[in-house]
Amino acid sequence: MTFTPTDYNPYDFANRRHIGPSPAEMAEMLEAVGVPSLDALIDETVPKAIRQAKLLSWAPLAEHELLARMQEVAAKNRVMTSLIGQGYYGTVTPPAIQRNILENPAWYTAYTPYQPEIAQGRLEALLNFQTMVCDLTGLDVANASLLDEATAAAEAMAMAERVAKSKAKAFFVDRFCHPQTIAVIRTRALPLGIEVIEDAVEKLEPEKVFGAIFQYPGSYGHVIDYSDRIAALHAKGAIAVVATDLLALCLLKEPGAMGADIAIGSSQRFGVPMGYGGPHAAFMAVKDVHKRQMPGRIVGVSVDAQGGKAYRLALQTREQHIRREKATSNVCTAQALLAVMASMYAVFHGPKGLRAIAERVHFLTQRLARALKAAGAKVSPKAFFDTITVEVGVGQAGILAAARAEGLNFRRIGHDRIGISLDETTDERVLVKVLRAFGILGLPPHRASLGFPEEMLRTTDYLTHPVFQMNRAESEMMRYMRRLSDRDLALDRAMIPLGSCTMKLNAAAEMMPITWPEFSSLHPFVPADQAAGYAEAISDLTAKLCEITGYDAFSMQPNSGAQGEYAGLLTILAYHRARGDADRKICLIPTSAHGTNPASAQMAGMEVVVVKSAPNGDVDLDDFRDKAAAAGARLAACMITYPSTHGVFEETVTEVCRITHDHGGQVYIDGANMNALVGLVKPGEIGGDVSHLNLHKTFAIPHGGGGPGMGPIGVKAHLAPHLPGHPETAGVEGPVSAAPYGSASILLISWAYCLMMGGSGLTQATRVAILNANYIASRLTGQYPILFMGNKGRVAHECILDTRPFAEAGVTVDDIAKRLIDNGFHAPTMSWPVAGTLMVEPTESETKAEIDRFITSLLAIREEIRAVEKGEIAAEDSPLRHAPHTVAALVGEWDRKYSREAGCFPPGAFRVDKYWPPVGRVDNVYGDRNLICTCPPVESYAEAAE
């Protein structure tokens, strides 16, 4: 007998680990779809005229090879003790939080909690975050996080203009604000026509501004009571914003006690590593009167169908992209995973622990200041928390070099000063090194004396809710985090078939390096030679993304998809200004576009002109042509999504691009659906001038329960000079994010994904994503209307199920979505882009078995709908209306017109490993009428139990 070696390669990451269906399963699926091969399906789906000619070039790495490569690159970063401050600080991530939150797929693979019944765990954690922020800032309502401190400040400025009684058109910026914050504020203000006045607080003229922002403590260390300044602003109808530090507020008088209207900042130093700039959860808190104008998501408390307590996203119109061109912000992505980490840090330490950490940092800073002053150094300010500035004159370069020799980074300020910020990781050994860098030997004794006036000491309690008073034993913390994650449905449990959200595998090997100290411990403003590993990773990722997209350059700065849209439009406007076309402000956007598109255009100061959709869902070419002609020399851009948000490869895309270019406009191709293009179509070759890429979709960064995300933008060569700049790295244009490379640490995930998949693996992933979607469409045809298809009856990587006909029988899209929870599935995207429909995207990572289970569930739901249609059971009596079913419903009184088994164990649901939602259907209206956005008092838990 002749021996035949196996051709199976267990180290083929793309085809054996990332892509779900096996070759044999693909053959079965292709038969169901009715095509002889995957090539044939792609030919029927993707127009040949736009297909790329060259294959993606690079070879893949196995997982162990990838980790070895990552270790080589990590070793090129030099980890030093960075005392640069400026909004970024060393912190100690409790190992229990690192392992049970950051490294736990139950937390990092979850989606935004739009379906609250399956998100009660992370909603509670985010409510804890809001409570923590409200308590520490002394304000009434906080959101569930924003992108970073600088963009939160820009959002606060825009909000201040909306709510201020003053009609002034200027905004005052304290010169003690962090430089990157000032720069991002200026970027945001320019297209909105807001004048930014940057000066010393003593120069503030309240009658000339609609608002002002103060840094507290200041970037150079100053601790100032702004009560009088805030009162003066209020007297003139202006709004006061305080950019603050949560750890400092454990010791210092809170902004609310000063009368602040809005407080913003970063929660990074609450256990979240610096990561060369992110991701970190920013926060915003406001007075109650302004809550309905606050951007971002808010978690609120409501009740479920049985009257029990349930959490949900409150005031959901705050998801500004729903409001399209009427939006006041394009906030879409939050930083939920990092907000959860920060909230758990507060739970882990409690108020006493946080106070102790704050005191330790402050007393070490005070000790350092005493030693420097004793040696004759000129130290400022007089009142400080953790940051001091030392005047060193011509000795600046020498001291900075001496510090680096000690393994320290100080902050260079101007040509004659040095900034030093201490943090949680600072100890006496670090102080000794700091003083040696100044030529000082020895260390003064510890003295528990304050470095600021006693009247600035905080007198109010904080974190009094029982959740922050838990036993600090790790067993208690571990069980609490486990209980919360068990209430949620994430990718580690089941398929999440969300159209346009691309919930694909986030492989463990891709995630591991982000917690390595060589990557996680770098300050974003370290000297370039200390970040050579990051430079190599970002450069290679950029090269690969350029090859994938057909663009010539990338900016990695935008730290969300919506930020990418905004940055891309600003790049287009800067290009037009440079050519003397400052009047080009009109942006054509189809009705089918992502809601963030018109919101981003509004933020960029553009005039949105809406283009109709044709009956088949395509852009109405005649309407587009007419509106482009009408715009003429004022046409700045068009924004299109390709394939369309209707899940179709439109044949007319090149014509849309040609018309735009003929009128002097630029083409923005939204990269939300890039998962249907990689390896098949390059947006930069079909007419696109700029695109953002949702790395948290196509390129495997996990969604984290509603963030982090990254939205880098690719551009053609003529736009490259106009990409976002940054105060730390130069550049002509202003920045859109706080750090030069946005949330740099998670770029490593996408780089690892590209390296392990290789060019051929990425292309195969796209092909299988299209197969999985067409398999679902084929299996469900005849049971659910498929709303849009291409000319040859194919969908792209997602399909829209039209559930509107069932409304005649009283069955709503909500009923179907909630019934899927009983089957153990997250619902598809609901009522978008067409109201009353479900948009399904299975992604290439889902196995045939899981897709079949989903199809089985939808077919069983269709039979339940049919029973209602036939009059066998009323809609309000059916399992559909009572879904989802909880354990409490199962064991309680049962007077329903269907069996317990039919309600709780429908076809498709697991029997042994069934997911049980912790609450019944949540009452959204009740939650908005009775808005509670912080942890409710303990009595309410007892009331809910009764």
PEURTA-V924387 format. One line per field, one symbol per residue. ss: DSSP state (A for helix, B for strand, O for the rest). phi: phi as a letter, one per 40 degrees, with the letter a starting at -180 (. if undefined). burial: I if it has 9 or more other C-alpha atoms within 8 Angstrom, else O. A space follows every 10 residues. Layout:
ss->???
phi->???
burial->???
This chain:
ss->OOOOOOOOOO OOAAAAAAOO OOAAAAAAAA AAAOOOOAAA AAAAAOOAAA OOOOOOOOOO OOAAAAAAAA AAAAOOBOOO BBOOOOOOOO OOOOAAAAAA AAOOAAAAOO OOOOOAAABA AAAAAAAAAA AAAAAAAOOO BBOOOBOOAA AAAAAAAAAA AAAOOOOOOB BBBBOOOOAA AAAAAAAAAA AAOOBBBBBO AAAOOAAAOO BBBBBBOOOO OBOOOOAAAA AAAAAOOOBB BBBBBOOAAA OBOOAAAAOO OBBBBBOOOO OOOOAAAOOO OBBBBBOAAA AAAOOOOBBB BBBBOOOOBB BBBBOAAAOA AAAAAAOOOO OOOOOAAAAA AAAAAAAAAA AAAAAAAAAA AAAAAAAAAA AAAAOOOBBB OOOBOOBBBB BOAAAAAAAA AAAAAOOBBO BBBOOOBBBB BOOOOOOAAA AAAAAAAOOO OOOOOOOOOO OOOAAABOOO OOOOOAAAAO OOOAAAAAAA AAAAAAOBOO OOOOOBOBOO OOOOOOOAAA AAAAAOAAAA OOOOOOOAAA BAAAAAAAAA AAAAAAAAAO OOBBBOOOOO AAAAAAAAAA AAAAAAAAOO OOOOOBBBBB OOOOAAAAAA AAAOOOBBBB BOBOOOOOBO AAAAAAAAAA AAAABBBBBB BOOOOOOOOO OOAAAAAAAA AAOOOBBBBB BOOAAAOOOO OOAAAOOOOB BBBOOOOOOO OOOOOOOOOO OOBBBOAAAA OOOBOBOOOB OOBOOOOOOO OOOAAAAAAA AAAAAAAAAA AAAAAAAAAA AAAAAAAAAA OOOOBBOOOO OOOOOOOOBB BBOAAAAAAO OOAAAAAAAA AAOOOBOOBB OOOOOOBBBB OOOOOOOAAA AAAAAAAAAA AAAAAAAAAO OOOOAAAOAA AAOOOOAAAA AOOOOOOOOA AAAAOOOOOO OOOOOOOOOO OBOAAAAAAO OOOOOOOAAA AAAAAO
phi->.ccbccbcbc cccdcbbccc ccdccccccc cccgbcacdc ccccbbdccb cccccccccc bcdccccccc cccdcccbcb ccbcgfgbbc abcddccdcc bcbbcccccc bdccbccbbc cccccccdcc cdcccccgbc bbcchbcacc cccccccccd ccccccbcbb bcbdccccdc ccccdcdccd ccgccbbbac ccccbdccbc aabbcaccdb hcbbccdccc cccccbgbbb bbcbbccccc bcdcddccgd cbbbibcdcc gbdcffhicb ccbabbcdcb ccbccgcbcb bbbcccgcca caccfccccd cccfcccbab dbcbbdcccc dccccccccg cccccccccc cccccccccc cccccgccbb ccbabbbbbb cbfccdcccc ccccccgbbc ccbfbabbbb bcacccbccc dccdccccgb bgacccacbc cadcccccbc cafccdccbc dcdcdccdcc ccdccccbbb ccbacbcccg bfcbdbcdcc cdccccdcbc ccccbcddcc bcccdccccc cdcccccccg cbabbcccba ccccddcccc cccccccccg bcccbcbcbc cccdccdccc ccccgcccbc bcbcdcgccc cccccccccc cfcbccabbb bbdcccgbcc cccccdccdc cccgcbbbbc cdbcccbdgb bbdccbhcba abbcccbcbg cccgghhcaa bdbbbcdccd cbcdcadcbg hccccbbcbd bfcdcccccc ccdccccgcc ccccccccdc cdcccccccc dgbbcccbac dbgbbccaab ccbcdccccg cbccdccccc cccgbccccb facbdgbbbb bcgccccccc cccccdcccc cccccccccc gcacdcccdc cccccbcccc ccdbbccacd ccccbcdhcc ccbdcbccbc cccccdcccb cbbbdccddc cccccc
burial->OOOOOOOOOO OIIIIIOIII IIOOIIIOII IIIOIOOIOI IIIIIIIOOO IIOOOIOOOI IIIOOIIOOI OOIIIIIIIO OIIIIOOIII IIIOOIIIII IIIIIIIIII IIIOOIIIII IIIIIIIIII IIIIIIIIII IIIIIIIIII IIIIIIIIII IOIIOIOOII IIIIOIIIOI IIIIIIIIII IIOIIIOOII OOOOOIIOII IIIIIIIIII IIIOOOOOOI IIIIOIIIII IIIIIIIIII IIIIIIOIII IIIIIIIIII IIIIIIIIII IIIIIIIOOI IOIIIIIIII IIIIIOOIII IIIIOOOIII IIIIIOIIII IIIIIIIIII IIIIIIIIII IOOIIOIIII IIIIIIIIII IIIOOOIIII IOIIIIIIII IIOOOIOOII OIIIOIOIII IIOOOIIIII IIIIOIOOOO IIIIIIIOOI OOOOOOOOOI IIOOOIIIOO OOIOIOOIII OOOOOIIIOO IIIIIOIIII IOOIIIIIII OIIIOIOOII IIIIOOOIII IIIIOIOOOI IIIIOIIIOI IIOIIIIIII IIIIIIIIII IIIIIIIIII IIIIIIIOOO OIOIIIIIII OIIIIIIIII IIIIIIIIIO IIIOOOIIII OOIIIOIIOO IIOIIIIIII IIIIIIIIII OOOIOIIIII IOIIIIIIII IIIIIIIIII IIIIIIIIII IIIIIIIIII IIIIIIIIII IIIIIIIOII OIIIIIIOOO IOIIIIIIII IIIIIIIIII IIIIIIIIII IIIIIIIIII IIIIIIIIII IOOIIIOIII OOOIIIIIII IIIIOIIOOO IIIOIIIIII IIIIIIIIII IIIOOIIIII IIIIIIIIOI IOIIIIIIII IIOIIOIIOO OOIOIOIIII IIIIIIIOII OOOOOOOOOI OIIIIIOIII OOOIIIIIII IIIIOIIIOO IIIIIOOOOO IOOIOO
